[in-house]
């Protein structure tokens, strides 16, 4: 990354842009796109709200649902063993475009995960956003280098935060179009995921789904964080996690720009007393026990919706928000065991029923071991019980 943009290696995200004059100037230049964003949202979000009752569930199976993020800069030699211990079969690996000189390292790292299904997230910087030739060249190099091991790519990340380099949706659509043109002309077998808006800011998502750009998403990606509201059952503007998923799915249902597939590419909670590694302020941080509970309940609710095709937890190793703290060796948090337990029950499960009455939640799935009942409340951890098949 080039100044005034900078990468924060503690929280694994760009640092806040301190040049306020630059931000004001860039936002003024992006005003036409921003006006378009809000105009499109005013037209499409009310329609999506009306369509929610009419957008049914898909058939999402456990074997395709659960995924987790891993990073080259987080214990690369140990990570494959930890992933096998965890039981995860689907991985998301981020490649920053500003680290192209390390492409061979990323390729070697990805090849260490034998038999895993790999999705690669391509992270942008301002230089690649503003230089189509450079960006197209680097996309091509990555697609060629990973052609034997990865066919699914998340194109861009966190497009509605200026520190990530985009100042408008129009800029993102132009960026994504470069990857889409390569798919059309040279790599037709690739699956491209966009638009990767973070948080409950679906007006930006609406603009990516309803526009005149000559693009199409093979799946819609969303960084659907709910950590600022506490527990995943809590509401924001009247929408809890399930409500947000239902609204997002309704938007997808009548968009001409995407297949009917929703991928949550990132979600987590920041953990108390881990600054400067926590990606938010201490106010949003939770205890390790709450982190484990919230994580599992987030997955259960998303799976119960049967409208999220896959969900990638962010991520395996990170002192401020991961299943493992590696500041002083490898310390598995309680969330590591909670995630492994969840996978052991649900990785081969099929959805049957979901019920929510008062503060009691019930998810019922079929498994080879019998009918699985998972119960929880906003103040208790999920309990897994089986009823023998007749």
Steps between C-alpha positions, in 0.01 A plus 500: 500500500611851426445803723264634617373140516673259739446145625454438873672166564348477848134498393555369143323791333592841357575776749263795521586770242630798691496739202153649548543742210558205265191320625286811452635554150447139397147494638415817308629340181292189575179697563323394176553134588387555859181668380441202272557264795231661711256536207532131412461403866182709532352309209619145571511458879120554544440238229736260677312553828174408328658192342639352823191282570514363145868405481521141616787301641756327288640156581831574675691197629748503783785364287491815284416757768790524746827672413779685675764756408874436527790736428853456370636730771342299786704187582506362142688180590263408782174611341439186285525277809266727696249499215503120494451492877212745471339288228444781250485413130436847352752783529515865402848644445563870440757622246570875517563634151773726635702188594535359150874452555397227748266319261718188495479485882122523487481229235724269706293571813175417322648174369568382857126449557459168328142399424348828622261720305675834461349844442740790448408857594686763299552813710528832322702814560461844347775439245316200352167684505638790299724300262290258290804374306688410818191342654416294192856375479507395865159332478630302203817395682300376800239314294775326303714417804210340689318343208561145627380560855250788518207598279307724742602860571362778716566816300568792733411550864320750723411725208306749716794610717733768360804360679469193275550723194156536342321833518189396307311197373576608144870455575436150629292405194786609272745299711283187497444537125871436440475156662168432328643584157784253562250234600305560181802500270755263656379328818136394448526233770554755778238587760513867598344627822413870552411761627614452859339789687573499873236530774130584466547759226289339231453826307851440366413137424189612313709720270727205415197286419307752291706693245587519132852358534576202276578265785347209688584342835505121524408547866441802719756542778430684824714582804194475722635608837255545788761538776412862581155382613632236739334159470395384150137490613505875575340745260611803300225722360262212572710236320680217677747277317225293340315815397811639332557173316137495385524856369828433321357184345194693383727752325680214326171342394410773250842628401609438138866519605549191716432132529274393786784432742607684816843460657595662832870553441580639846351516849645502852501679834797696640635365829553694823844606619673430168574856385662594266409171330123548535357651179259727692496699821483326839133596524404243235726225636360192673641235732643179357202306638250734331706491181468121486125506569428785258704330228309173523161671524585717198569184298185327625278795409659540158465127431140504624418773249591261214577816302874518568681254275832522684650691791870567559599581858771766524728331600701207639798688651479864612573637850217752482222294347602145407446149631869494596719760670861474378663783696681256727499170317181328381217545751169352393211699635179332614360603162735255328339208681153652451558527125637144481198371694261688273667350193493149645122525530406706195755440223286215367162637609194592294251758619155381612334767714565819695289648778528815713258557786572775749862455603517134399658396171486154342676376186427144381715324241533151361840331528635146455497475880131578533286811529703782655330754726693817590352727764618833641390831644667845490655419837592132460739303284361272228426139606520215247275194552410210270182305454552157347362445153197268487 
